Every structure is written in structure tokens, then in C-alpha cells.
Amino acid sequence: MPVPPADAPDHHRRTRLLTLGAAVVVVAALAVGLVLGSRPLPRPAAQTPTAAPSPSVSMTEQPALAGLHIVLDPGHNGGNAAAAAEMAQQVDAGRGSRKPCNTVGTSTAGGYPEHAFAWDVAQRARGLLEAAGAAVTLTRDDDAGIGPCVDVRGRSAQEHDADLLVSLHADGSENPDVAGYFAIVSDPPLNHTQGVPSRQLATALLDALGRAGFRPSSSYPEALSERADLATLNLAERPAVMLELAEMRNPAEAAVAESSDGRQRYAEAVVAGLEQWAAERR
């Protein structure tokens, strides 16, 4: 039987120690793993989300009246009074009738003329309409000329390939107690645009004047007059409305018409009515 080496006991003792140490390491590692496994893993630092850039208004929205072409007809003219012969010339008024080329218009008791009122409101409205994206054509270039005649005014919308015609006036009732705005449409209509489309345009304009705080006329039901004798309306082949914005012989309304603030309010109401009409067509 072989004799074990002299150092055998020490060898076995070292082996046992090494085995025991390895076991301790394994147990320790397992313990650490259990401890670590019982803890939640650290989360990554929160990041603030980056907001998407807001789209530009110009990319998503169009002006309220973009693409609309409007003819504004400021009634009468500043030179009509000095051109009586020209104004008396007879022109086509539609329906086989004829009428004088144009007239002087009315005025307030203080002498402020309708032609100046209509011109100023038209100028203010044009600026607002163009800012809202509309193209605007006026039937006259200033407030110092004569005419144009009513037949020219009536045909202006189709001749300029416009979408509609709004003729701006002020009434001159002899009774100073009469007050309020009203609209006039051609009736009976001579073409399809003078029927429902013109009435819809009139309704939108009248609604806007009411919202602006102006008083509707008590002389006409729903502030709407129907006439067959006005060339400006009879000859139109687009929706056409004549607006009598104020009664110039009524003291209270004359004061509004004579004031810059009052004319601005009228212009803003006309534009609001056109915006309403355009929105209803979309």
C-alpha cells in the first residue's frame, strides 16, 4: 500500500479551506443578488417633451373674404349738382323703362350731403374689405365728379366679373321723425341672382346693422323694400342690394352720419354683413 506524502494532511486542509471560501463567496453573491433584485431598477431621468411647433396662421387660415370680388357703389356724386343737363339725360332703367342718369341726392338739415356720406363709408369699407382678403371695385373714383349714370352702376358687377354689388345711400324722408336703416332689392326679379341670392345678401347686411346697434326702419316690414324701378338693381346680373343706411333728416341719425365715428360704425357693419354672407355660402 503506497505511503501518503508527508505533507498530505496540510494539502487536504488547504483544499477544504478553499472549498469553504468558494462557498462563502457564492452565498455572498447570492445574497447581494437577492438584495439588489428586491430593489426597483433606477429609471432614466425624465425628459421634458418638446412641443411641436404651432403651424403658422397664414398656412392654416385664409382671410374671411379671400377670393371675393365686391363692387361698392357710393350713391350720387359731388359734381352732380353742377351738371343738371347731364344728370337729366334718360338712360335704360330695365323692364323697358327709362330714368334720369342720376340725381344730387339728399342731405342733413345742417347741409352734410348724401354723396359725401356714401363716399366716406365706401372708402372705409373698402379698406376693411381688402384687409379681409376681398377685391373691391368702386363705381366712382372720387367725390368731385359727375355720375356715373344709374345704368352703368347697375351693370358694373358683371362687367367687372364681380361676385356682388352693394349700393350705399342714405334716405331723405321729409318727416324728421322717420328713422332707421333699410335695404332695397329688385322685385319681381329679372334673373335668378335678383331673387333668393339678393334677399340673402340683404338679410346678412340688415342683420349686421342691427348687431352694430343701429335702428331698423319702421317704414318697411323687416326693414326690406321691394322695388321695380331702380336701374342700379334691375340691371344687375349678380346679387345686388341698395342700402339706405340712415335717415338724414332725422336729427339723431344725421348726427351719427355727420360724425367720423358714426361713418366708421356703418362701414364696419357693412363689412360684417358681407363676412356673414360669405360664411353662409361656404
Summary of the structure (lengths in Angstrom):
residues: 282
radius of gyration: 41.9
end to end distance: 114.8
largest distance: 157.6
contacts: 865
relative contact order: 0.15
helix: 45%
strand: 17%
